[in-house]
Amino acid sequence: MRTKSIILMVILLIAGAAVLSGCIQPDTGKDINKTTGGIASDIIVSKFESTQDIKKFTSAKEISDFIKASAASSGYNQYGWAGNYGGFMRSDVMMEKTAGAPAAGAPMVAATSAAMITGASETGAVDYSTTNIQVEGVDEADFVKNDGKYIYVIAQNKLVIVNAFPAASADILSETTLKGRPADLFINENRLIVFTQDDAQVMVIPEYDYRPMPRYTQRTNAIIYDISDRKKPVQVSNFSINGNYFQSRMIGDYVYFIVKDTVYYYNDFVDVPAIRKGEVKIMSPDVYYFDNPEQNFVFHTIASVNIKTDRINAKSFMMGYSDNLYVSENNIYVTYRKNLPVLYYQAQQQERFYKVIVPQLPADARDKINAIKNSDLDSSEKWDKISSILEDTYNSMSETQKQDYSNKVEKAVEEYETKLAQERDITVIQKININMGDIEYKTKGEVPGSLLNQFSMDESGDQFRVATTSQIWTGRGSKQYNNVYVMDNNLGISGKLEEIAPDESIFSTRFIGNRLYMVTFKRIDPLFVIDLSDPKNPKILGELKIPGFSDYLHPYDENHIIGVGKETADNQWGGTSIKGVKLSLFDVSDVNNPKQLDQYEIGASGTDSEALRDHKAFLFDRKKNLLVIPIREVTEKPRYDSRGYYMQRVWQGAYVFDLTLQDGFKLRGKVSHLDDFEEDTYYWNSPSAVRRSMFMDDVLYTVSAKKIKMNDLGNLTAINSIDLPFEINMYYQYGWK
């Protein structure tokens, strides 16, 4: 029975391939995957092959034609949402005419410098913390910022400016209502930019139509305020772009932000990206594309605005759905999973039959089938003849031959599918140069596997380093492992280290100098120390295996790493149970023998910290021996209350540690924003949950949705507390912001 079922499977597979054979002609001279090559080079379909080069559209009609051609060749019938096109693009980019443009070669101001705020050292704290960022000199937006004197925080739908130093006399200076759903902000001397999103009805005019038509879309707003008078912020600009706010960075006086908008295409019209100031369109960015068909096209509009002069620039790139972003002082790297068209997979079925299954047949049957394949018969006629040959061949086999044939086919198909799955498991990396507001596309690269987050990437000189997890799925099972790739200035792979920690996936990575620290996990936590000093030959120097895992790694110094993650333990069923939050201090001075100096575990299973998912929630200062993380601590085992509800008692606040190499983690104390009347059974984050912390001189400031608290850094004695504007009926709409 097993043999017959396998043969039946093969025949069904052949039937599908035979149907396709009349309409798809494989071009064996091309390679669909230019990075990895391999079997896929035999199955590219000429109708959807591409150069992968960047090109620029000159009109909206070109975009429409490209989408239609891509849909026809790739097997997808539609892209984006129904809508209408509202005008042609111009190749000459309109720039807002503003006075006071920066002089060429003007020095760039460090975004996180303590001396950035005019007079901060005179009227504010001498020593203060800033947002925890990945790349020095590249600030990352957050919902709260400080300059050593003032705290700027998004509280639901308001921008609140607090005179925070000295703490004893802290008070709110101003509250500014923001339109839409606020996301985050930057500050730069006497300027502040805040990003918001709202639902918009945009009127677009179809080509040669007589009236505007409504389009409903998400809109991203970049609102710039003059905060010279913190008591009365003055809005100076409001730029908007249709689409969803992705991420942003600030380098010197230039803020770069990315807005993603699914290509809006209907009835031959495309609504192209445009930048508005208020309600007036001031710019139609050039739109670039890569001539490969995608399952869905997304406009990625990269805009730069000088926060001092309000001068804006932008370019748009039409590509697939992006998932991660890395920004250095010179380049933006946008990454997304490579999606291949439907016809690619259909062509594979045909090729699998002719390249893998047919070679397992006896020679005479092989010759007959190949002759039919190359004949001028239509698909149904080919199938009639091929199926007859298969049936005759199968019936002429002995039982032993049938079993041998089935085993060979199974093995060959499994090897083929595994190889193809590896070739399809690809991440695309687009490199875009940025310089004093200018935006210029540079190049594109591809690596096997998928990226965890922005810390999976790093730029070092002319090298770009990435760490990926490969997950290979076939109809006969799965395979998982991890990789490290070193890429050159053109994003070509110059060195690689593959198949690290089989059956595990990456939980955290941190590139520091010529080393990569990487944590993988399945049942145990291996911390790998990987040497990248030779770009062509990355190698594992050492490995430490301990229970648990780290979701975030942070440098203590050049020889020590802090890890924040979860503790684990073996359970009674032979699996692994996740326990509380775990802090680890690793010594990597002996790269061949890394070790854990100390660890600290918080809470029972279910305990969580925002720092596990967002590095901006992590506060560390080595000079002050200070480490602070927000915690939602489960303090008891699950239980059922009198009403039969499943409950767990929780505590929410911030854990404050002393951290030294000699003593490890020593709990200095805890800070909570929970009021006496609030229930401590609020399992998920409450409005009083601490989300961020910062310090100014010897005062610790903790921020929740409802308040800012100030405590003495030495003994955590309460100094002051400020209630932020908070409405419970808005909590569900605006979350923490």
VOGU-3710 file (C-alpha; in Angstrom, 3 decimals, decimal comma):
1> mrtksiilmv> 0,000/0,000/0,000  2,814/2,411/0,841  4,421/1,892/-2,571  1,173/2,471/-4,431  0,455/5,639/-2,477  3,874/7,011/-3,345  3,408/6,248/-7,020  -0,037/7,856/-6,897  1,526/10,939/-5,343  4,084/11,085/-8,114
11> illiagaavl> 1,403/10,717/-10,799  -0,665/13,521/-9,263  2,423/15,688/-9,167  3,096/14,937/-12,805  -0,481/15,816/-13,688  -0,052/19,287/-12,227  3,245/19,735/-13,993  1,830/18,548/-17,316  -0,946/21,110/-17,184  1,648/23,827/-16,738
21> sgciqpdtgk> 3,908/22,566/-19,477  1,800/24,118/-22,213  2,048/27,673/-20,822  5,370/27,942/-18,951  8,696/27,499/-20,624  11,676/27,314/-18,278  14,764/29,279/-19,204  17,691/27,239/-17,977  20,220/29,918/-18,769  19,205/32,294/-15,981
31> dinkttggia> 19,434/32,319/-12,226  16,455/33,438/-10,172  18,582/33,734/-7,052  21,705/35,710/-7,813  23,130/35,350/-4,321  22,839/31,647/-3,699  22,510/30,097/-7,167  21,978/26,363/-7,231  19,040/24,342/-8,500  16,884/27,427/-8,857
41> sdiivskfes> 19,024/28,433/-11,833  17,255/25,753/-13,872  13,732/26,900/-13,182  13,553/30,615/-13,789  10,558/31,578/-15,865  11,460/34,144/-18,488  8,192/36,023/-18,006  9,168/37,153/-14,536  12,949/37,267/-14,620  14,482/40,596/-13,624
51> tqdikkftsa> 17,784/42,417/-13,436  17,182/43,440/-9,789  18,663/46,836/-10,740  17,210/50,073/-9,401  15,243/52,165/-11,866  13,224/55,368/-11,671  9,652/55,868/-12,763  9,043/58,976/-14,860  5,271/59,028/-14,542  2,392/57,480/-12,667
61> keisdfikas> 1,421/55,634/-15,847  4,766/53,820/-15,753  3,947/52,650/-12,227  0,526/51,452/-13,380  2,013/49,619/-16,353  4,685/48,029/-14,179  2,114/46,776/-11,669  -0,054/45,298/-14,416  2,930/43,607/-16,044  4,125/42,246/-12,715
71> aassgynqyg> 0,674/40,888/-11,907  0,425/39,190/-15,292  3,861/37,587/-15,089  3,911/36,648/-11,420  0,498/35,091/-10,915  -0,859/37,815/-8,608  -3,915/39,623/-9,897  -3,971/42,758/-7,771  -1,791/44,932/-5,602  -2,731/47,249/-2,779
81> wagnyggfmr> -6,230/48,660/-2,278  -8,795/50,171/-4,616  -8,181/53,834/-5,301  -7,401/56,481/-7,873  -4,308/58,257/-9,036  -3,994/61,923/-8,181  -1,370/63,393/-10,507  1,964/62,785/-12,251  5,313/62,879/-10,545  7,941/65,443/-11,356
91> sdvmmektag> 11,591/64,596/-11,637  12,487/68,081/-10,387  11,851/67,800/-6,638  10,126/70,846/-5,160  11,796/72,100/-2,027  10,173/74,368/0,513  11,843/77,765/0,257  12,961/78,664/3,756  15,461/81,140/5,098  18,500/80,220/7,075
101> apaagapmva> 19,576/77,061/5,266  22,700/75,515/6,790  26,001/76,368/5,215  27,773/73,626/3,327  30,013/71,633/5,615  28,361/72,936/8,789  29,400/70,837/11,793  26,989/68,136/12,926  25,744/68,258/16,520  25,725/65,024/18,473
111> atsaamitga> 22,096/64,108/19,117  22,703/62,744/22,583  25,323/65,171/23,818  24,777/66,583/27,288  25,964/69,967/26,043  23,462/70,078/23,199  20,947/72,270/25,026  21,991/75,892/25,182  22,756/76,774/28,791  22,013/73,256/30,055
121> setgavdyst> 25,220/73,085/32,050  24,375/76,451/33,713  20,741/75,923/34,656  20,302/72,142/34,465  22,063/69,003/35,577  25,758/68,556/34,891  25,345/64,813/34,379  22,229/63,318/32,831  21,186/60,255/30,871  19,826/60,189/27,338
131> tniqvegvde> 17,972/57,625/25,230  19,680/54,251/25,007  20,658/54,017/21,321  22,382/51,447/19,130  24,791/53,607/17,105  26,768/56,474/18,609  25,779/59,771/17,020  22,479/58,393/15,679  19,641/59,346/18,013  16,469/57,250/18,111
141> adfvkndgky> 13,034/58,734/18,688  11,109/57,889/21,849  7,965/59,077/23,602  10,050/60,788/26,288  13,263/62,842/26,082  15,217/65,094/28,420  17,986/67,655/28,097  19,204/67,782/31,686  16,738/70,512/32,584  13,391/69,701/30,985
151> iyviaqnklv> 11,514/66,469/30,341  9,454/66,250/27,140  6,867/63,484/27,205  3,916/62,371/25,101  1,053/61,788/27,524  -1,807/60,242/25,560  -2,707/62,987/23,028  -0,643/65,763/24,626  2,931/66,985/24,448  3,906/67,830/28,020
161> ivnafpaasa> 6,991/69,848/28,919  8,144/69,533/32,528  10,616/71,789/34,287  12,258/68,777/35,913  15,467/70,105/37,502  15,831/70,733/40,338  13,471/67,923/41,245  12,081/69,445/44,435  10,470/72,311/42,518  9,577/70,374/39,351
171> dilsettlkg> 6,330/71,341/37,649  4,541/71,184/34,309  5,269/74,180/32,094  2,973/73,433/29,159  0,529/70,957/27,674  0,013/70,975/23,901  -2,780/68,910/22,355  -1,593/66,851/19,397  -3,728/65,886/16,440  -4,048/62,161/15,797
181> rpadlfinen> -2,189/59,340/17,556  1,244/60,509/18,771  4,152/58,100/18,311  7,441/59,636/19,474  9,675/62,693/19,334  13,132/64,260/19,084  14,532/67,400/20,721  17,357/69,546/19,386  18,193/72,714/21,305  15,108/74,936/20,930
191> rlivftqdda> 13,368/72,735/18,372  11,193/69,670/18,897  9,685/67,329/16,299  6,876/64,926/17,108  5,462/62,187/14,862  1,759/61,434/14,863  -0,588/59,278/12,802  -4,214/59,807/11,890  -6,913/58,524/9,574  -7,282/60,764/6,568
201> qvmvipeydy> -9,648/61,183/3,677  -7,536/62,330/0,753  -9,154/63,671/-2,394  -7,466/62,448/-5,561  -8,365/63,232/-9,174  -8,212/60,349/-11,678  -6,413/61,221/-14,888  -8,672/63,269/-17,162  -11,585/62,858/-14,767  -13,822/65,790/-13,855
211> rpmprytqrt> -14,039/65,537/-10,060  -11,954/64,462/-7,066  -12,523/61,026/-5,561  -11,993/60,180/-1,857  -9,263/57,883/-0,699  -9,184/56,726/2,926  -5,697/56,157/4,258  -3,364/56,392/7,192  -1,322/59,582/7,335  1,955/60,325/9,105
221> naiiydisdr> 2,565/63,839/10,396  5,937/65,350/11,326  5,191/68,439/13,422  8,009/70,835/14,329  7,745/73,180/17,323  9,837/76,126/18,402  10,305/75,572/22,142  12,409/78,640/22,916  9,676/79,430/25,422  8,932/76,060/27,026
231> kkpvqvsnfs> 5,739/77,504/28,452  4,378/78,270/24,986  5,591/75,884/22,242  4,906/77,354/18,792  4,200/75,093/15,818  6,368/76,150/12,872  5,784/73,305/10,401  3,485/70,341/9,881  4,607/67,953/7,155  2,440/64,970/6,231
241> ingnyfqsrm> 2,846/61,875/4,061  0,205/59,254/3,335  1,057/55,942/4,985  2,186/54,452/8,276  5,062/55,831/10,320  7,838/53,218/10,424  10,923/54,545/12,204  13,108/57,648/12,459  16,612/58,765/13,389  18,291/62,116/14,069
251> igdyvyfivk> 21,865/62,842/13,015  23,018/66,323/13,901  20,268/68,722/12,818  18,760/66,270/10,312  15,825/64,019/11,129  15,290/61,061/8,790  11,947/59,278/8,920  10,368/56,513/6,859  6,701/56,221/5,930  5,318/53,028/4,394
261> dtvyyyndfv> 2,222/53,022/2,209  0,818/50,046/0,309  0,661/50,995/-3,372  -2,821/52,374/-3,939  -3,846/51,119/-7,368  -7,236/50,835/-9,011  -8,573/51,082/-12,542  -5,156/51,939/-14,006  -4,538/54,773/-11,540  -1,844/54,951/-8,853
271> dvpairkgev> -1,787/57,463/-6,007  1,892/58,348/-5,807  3,622/59,612/-2,643  3,409/63,331/-1,927  4,545/65,549/0,916  2,203/68,228/2,187  2,788/71,171/4,451  -0,530/71,670/6,112  -2,993/70,944/3,304  -0,732/72,155/0,488
281> kimspdvyyf> 1,297/69,667/-1,544  4,874/70,925/-1,689  6,735/67,917/-3,049  6,298/64,850/-5,226  9,350/62,703/-4,473  11,007/60,711/-7,229  9,914/57,070/-7,066  12,454/54,310/-7,626  11,826/50,596/-8,009  13,494/47,248/-8,537
291> dnpeqnfvfh> 12,233/45,322/-11,544  11,325/42,163/-9,681  7,684/41,222/-9,063  6,531/41,200/-5,442  3,458/39,748/-3,780  2,690/43,290/-2,607  4,354/46,571/-3,426  4,932/49,189/-0,734  6,091/52,773/-1,176  8,896/53,496/1,312
301> tiasvniktd> 9,205/57,259/1,430  12,413/58,336/3,143  12,244/61,979/4,144  14,880/64,182/5,731  14,070/67,443/7,446  16,457/69,964/8,924  14,901/70,573/12,325  16,443/74,059/12,493  15,417/75,371/9,039  12,434/73,097/8,240
311> rinaksfmmg> 13,969/72,322/4,841  12,670/68,931/3,662  13,862/66,408/1,080  12,509/62,973/0,153  12,743/59,988/-2,155  10,426/57,021/-2,419  11,368/53,403/-3,083  8,812/50,825/-4,201  9,752/47,455/-2,703  8,311/44,593/-0,657
321> ysdnlyvsen> 7,079/44,684/2,931  10,006/45,757/5,129  10,557/44,450/8,640  13,815/45,842/10,035  15,893/48,981/9,823  19,491/49,829/10,706  20,888/53,363/10,480  24,499/54,475/10,731  25,770/58,038/10,407  26,160/57,472/6,664
331> niyvtyrknl> 23,624/54,877/5,556  20,114/53,535/6,012  19,651/49,786/5,567  16,086/48,600/4,930  15,477/44,840/5,008  12,616/42,596/3,978  11,946/38,965/3,209  12,311/38,021/-0,430  8,961/36,958/-1,891  8,954/35,057/-5,149
341> pvlyyqaqqq> 6,021/35,054/-7,582  3,448/32,272/-7,812  4,765/31,122/-11,177  8,148/30,471/-9,586  6,625/27,763/-7,412  4,518/26,416/-10,263  7,622/26,133/-12,425  9,349/24,257/-9,634  6,718/21,511/-9,772  7,460/20,936/-13,417
351> erfykvivpq> 11,204/21,052/-12,923  11,011/18,720/-9,939  9,381/16,121/-12,139  11,790/16,409/-15,075  14,990/17,051/-13,093  14,449/14,845/-10,038  11,767/12,200/-10,592  12,299/11,226/-14,224  16,023/10,443/-13,676  14,944/7,715/-11,212
361> lpadardkin> 13,065/5,847/-13,955  14,599/3,145/-16,150  16,556/4,495/-19,123  13,993/3,575/-21,779  11,145/5,299/-19,889  13,378/8,350/-19,341  14,138/8,672/-23,032  10,499/8,363/-24,036  9,319/11,000/-21,522  12,037/13,463/-22,499
371> aiknsdldss> 11,148/13,057/-26,143  7,506/13,841/-25,348  8,563/16,837/-23,253  10,405/18,336/-26,239  7,632/17,624/-28,716  5,074/20,072/-30,125  2,131/18,326/-28,490  -0,192/20,353/-26,298  -0,265/19,799/-22,542  -3,130/17,291/-22,481
381> ekwdkissil> -1,613/15,213/-25,239  1,738/15,199/-23,457  0,090/14,061/-20,258  -1,766/11,234/-22,019  1,440/9,797/-23,368  3,529/10,406/-20,195  0,933/8,829/-17,899  0,758/5,747/-20,125  4,537/5,342/-19,981  4,479/5,717/-16,195
391> edtynsmset> 1,708/3,167/-15,818  3,408/0,625/-18,102  6,761/1,148/-16,376  5,276/0,744/-12,931  3,302/-2,395/-13,843  6,409/-4,010/-15,307  8,348/-3,618/-12,046  8,730/-6,346/-9,467  7,717/-5,561/-5,891  11,359/-5,065/-4,942
401> qkqdysnkve> 11,903/-2,712/-7,891  8,801/-0,753/-6,977  10,055/-0,306/-3,428  13,552/0,695/-4,579  12,082/3,176/-7,042  9,839/4,723/-4,369  12,738/5,049/-1,921  14,945/6,729/-4,536  12,192/9,175/-5,489  11,495/10,081/-1,866
411> kaveeyetkl> 15,167/10,720/-1,134  15,778/12,720/-4,310  12,665/14,868/-3,834  13,566/15,565/-0,201  17,073/16,705/-1,157  15,671/18,847/-3,959  13,018/20,502/-1,775  15,514/21,167/1,011  17,887/22,869/-1,410  15,119/24,991/-2,897
421> aqerditviq> 13,817/25,929/0,546  17,292/27,171/1,434  17,418/29,247/-1,739  14,013/30,792/-0,992  14,868/31,663/2,622  16,377/35,039/1,754  16,500/38,507/3,297  16,940/41,476/0,952  19,004/44,444/2,197  18,654/47,847/0,516
431> kininmgdie> 21,436/50,351/1,238  20,636/54,067/0,995  23,267/56,733/1,628  22,399/59,782/3,740  24,500/62,929/4,102  23,388/66,309/5,480  19,813/65,647/4,359  20,708/64,219/0,951  19,331/60,756/0,139  21,008/58,562/-2,479
441> yktkgevpgs> 20,420/54,902/-3,248  23,642/52,862/-3,200  23,163/49,121/-3,660  21,335/45,949/-2,730  22,408/42,636/-1,198  20,880/39,351/-0,097  21,641/36,929/2,723  20,118/33,560/3,614  17,822/33,504/6,644  15,816/36,126/8,510
451> llnqfsmdes> 16,813/38,940/10,873  15,575/39,199/14,450  15,749/42,994/14,887  17,976/46,033/14,307  20,687/44,570/16,557  21,108/41,745/14,032  22,930/44,302/11,846  26,022/46,445/12,186  28,133/48,710/9,991  31,860/48,821/10,639
461> gdqfrvatts> 33,856/50,918/8,182  33,137/49,538/4,713  31,787/46,289/6,129  28,205/45,402/6,954  27,688/42,450/9,295  24,453/40,523/9,813  23,298/37,547/11,874  20,363/35,464/10,633  18,290/32,420/11,520  17,491/29,986/8,715
471> qiwtgrgskq> 14,274/27,999/8,982  13,931/25,453/6,218  10,472/23,957/5,788  9,633/21,150/3,367  6,760/18,726/3,113  8,921/16,174/4,884  10,133/18,136/7,898  12,025/21,238/8,986  15,561/22,347/9,724  16,805/25,365/11,675
481> ynnvyvmdnn> 20,221/26,921/12,247  21,972/30,318/12,454  24,435/32,234/10,315  26,783/35,208/10,363  27,667/37,106/7,173  30,215/39,836/6,543  29,388/41,962/3,493  31,545/44,416/1,577  30,740/48,011/0,660  28,575/46,802/-2,234
491> lgisgkleei> 26,762/44,283/-0,005  28,436/41,306/-1,567  29,121/38,469/0,877  32,845/38,371/1,607  32,810/36,042/4,611  30,357/33,709/6,284  29,873/31,351/9,185  26,863/29,075/8,703  24,847/26,375/10,466  25,602/27,589/14,005
501> apdesifstr> 23,586/25,983/16,836  21,370/23,565/14,837  17,699/23,400/15,928  18,029/26,712/17,804  17,178/30,302/16,867  18,769/33,661/17,649  17,321/35,428/20,709  19,742/38,362/20,866  22,882/39,723/19,226  25,275/42,590/19,832
511> fignrlymvt> 28,136/43,669/17,571  30,937/45,372/19,501  34,093/46,214/17,576  35,384/43,093/15,853  33,265/40,743/17,932  29,717/39,501/17,783  27,999/38,262/20,926  25,103/36,025/20,005  22,575/34,156/22,138  20,610/31,240/20,705
521> fkridplfvi> 18,067/29,123/22,511  15,995/25,977/22,448  16,499/24,292/25,847  19,743/25,885/26,974  21,276/29,334/26,425  24,520/29,276/24,430  26,317/32,625/24,405  28,655/32,652/21,405  31,683/34,922/21,089  32,415/35,315/17,369
531> dlsdpknpki> 35,536/36,912/15,935  35,013/39,221/12,920  38,524/40,677/12,692  39,122/38,740/9,464  36,111/39,676/7,290  36,652/36,682/5,039  36,882/34,195/7,868  34,561/34,829/10,825  34,980/32,177/13,502  33,606/31,135/16,867
541> lgelkipgfs> 36,083/31,892/19,630  34,143/30,601/22,618  30,775/29,397/23,852  29,007/29,420/27,209  25,985/27,214/27,876  23,727/28,125/30,788  19,993/27,785/31,527  17,726/30,564/30,272  18,270/33,086/27,517  18,955/36,786/26,953
551> dylhpydenh> 16,613/38,911/24,818  18,853/41,972/24,963  22,625/42,354/25,291  24,299/45,573/26,415  28,022/46,331/26,772  29,282/46,934/30,315  32,795/47,563/29,012  35,038/46,049/26,359  35,292/42,747/28,247  31,903/42,394/29,933
561> iigvgketad> 28,326/42,094/28,666  24,984/42,549/30,440  22,148/40,252/29,401  18,433/40,713/30,093  16,106/37,799/29,413  14,292/34,924/31,088  15,341/32,057/33,322  14,308/28,537/32,319  14,042/25,114/33,931  13,281/21,565/32,876
571> nqwggtsikg> 9,682/20,617/33,525  8,016/17,340/34,458  7,065/16,575/30,875  10,644/16,642/29,628  10,334/20,117/28,123  11,464/23,590/29,138  9,497/26,018/31,306  9,985/29,775/31,182  10,466/31,354/34,596  11,055/34,967/35,686
581> vklslfdvsd> 13,163/37,785/34,268  16,903/37,143/34,546  19,807/39,604/34,548  23,225/38,188/33,668  26,735/39,637/33,759  29,144/37,889/31,384  32,932/38,033/31,429  34,293/37,677/27,866  37,868/38,779/28,561  38,941/35,196/27,856
591> vnnpkqldqy> 37,201/34,856/24,509  37,783/31,120/24,407  36,155/30,633/27,779  33,338/33,141/28,446  31,743/32,854/31,851  28,845/34,227/33,838  30,014/36,372/36,745  26,623/36,901/38,324  22,889/36,628/37,730  19,734/37,962/39,339
601> eigasgtdse> 16,263/36,482/38,875  13,062/38,489/39,324  9,597/37,056/39,916  7,766/33,884/38,993  6,747/32,616/35,576  4,981/35,376/33,660  7,194/38,172/34,986  8,067/40,529/32,156  9,975/43,696/31,254  9,596/46,132/28,390
611> alrdhkaflf> 13,391/46,125/28,185  13,175/42,622/26,694  11,530/44,091/23,585  12,592/47,736/23,541  16,166/48,725/24,353  15,034/52,302/25,086  13,504/50,994/28,330  16,993/49,939/29,528  19,011/52,432/31,615  22,658/51,757/32,470
621> drkknllvip> 25,453/54,071/33,567  28,807/52,532/34,484  30,131/55,635/36,251  27,180/55,561/38,626  27,139/51,738/38,860  23,469/52,140/37,932  21,105/49,736/36,169  17,340/50,329/35,993  14,718/48,270/34,163  10,906/48,343/34,230
631> irevtekpry> 9,339/45,187/35,672  5,898/43,595/35,783  6,541/41,024/38,474  4,325/38,038/39,115  4,530/37,550/42,878  2,413/34,418/43,374  1,317/31,213/41,668  -1,843/31,300/39,530  -5,092/31,046/41,479  -8,827/31,418/41,035
641> dsrgyymqrv> -10,658/34,141/42,921  -14,092/33,857/44,541  -15,770/34,520/41,188  -13,833/31,793/39,451  -11,541/34,148/37,526  -7,935/33,101/36,860  -5,727/35,549/38,782  -2,087/36,258/39,534  -0,944/38,956/41,907  1,536/41,294/40,222
651> wqgayvfdlt> 3,769/44,220/41,139  4,645/46,877/38,551  7,427/49,423/38,735  11,188/49,769/38,263  14,000/47,677/39,741  17,065/49,768/40,590  20,426/47,974/40,887  23,994/48,690/41,817  26,123/46,844/39,269  29,869/46,330/39,603
661> lqdgfklrgk> 32,275/43,682/38,391  33,231/42,894/41,976  29,760/42,507/43,503  27,523/41,874/40,498  23,841/42,835/40,809  22,852/44,362/44,158  19,276/45,557/44,469  19,340/49,205/45,494  15,561/49,360/45,726  12,297/49,496/43,797
671> vshlddfeed> 10,105/52,355/42,606  6,382/51,951/41,955  3,797/54,344/40,571  0,846/52,291/41,794  -1,517/54,268/43,985  -2,864/52,770/47,183  -6,316/52,269/45,715  -5,117/50,410/42,619  -5,435/46,657/42,602  -2,212/44,722/42,381
681> tyywnspsav> -3,977/42,036/40,336  -3,765/44,130/37,158  -2,023/41,394/35,186  -1,097/43,349/32,085  0,577/46,738/32,114  -1,515/49,283/33,962  -1,402/53,046/33,305  0,842/53,229/36,373  3,417/50,792/35,013  6,870/52,366/34,776
691> rrsmfmddvl> 8,041/52,434/31,153  11,133/54,644/31,130  13,745/55,901/33,573  16,433/58,569/33,433  18,680/60,509/35,802  19,773/64,095/36,238  22,739/64,376/38,565  21,699/62,407/41,679  17,970/62,153/40,977  16,230/59,178/39,340
701> ytvsakkikm> 13,181/60,029/37,230  10,701/57,273/36,361  7,920/57,741/33,818  4,563/55,991/33,445  1,420/56,970/31,548  0,054/58,687/34,663  2,994/60,368/36,350  6,682/61,216/36,661  8,317/60,364/39,981  11,594/61,695/41,316
711> ndlgnltain> 13,678/59,724/43,823  17,089/60,208/45,355  19,523/57,970/43,485  21,378/57,033/46,648  18,596/55,680/48,854  15,565/56,084/46,527  13,845/58,409/48,989  10,884/60,102/47,292  11,535/63,747/46,341  8,592/64,763/44,188
721> sidlpfeinm> 5,889/63,469/41,876  4,056/65,074/38,956  0,728/63,822/37,634  0,578/63,751/33,845  -2,669/64,513/32,016  -4,443/61,179/31,780  -7,982/60,214/30,898  -9,034/56,634/31,480  -11,456/56,717/28,541  -8,542/57,628/26,258
731> yyqygwk> -6,243/54,938/27,621  -7,473/52,266/25,243  -7,250/54,637/22,284  -3,787/56,010/22,863  -2,201/53,305/24,985  0,756/54,684/26,891  1,215/57,760/24,778
//
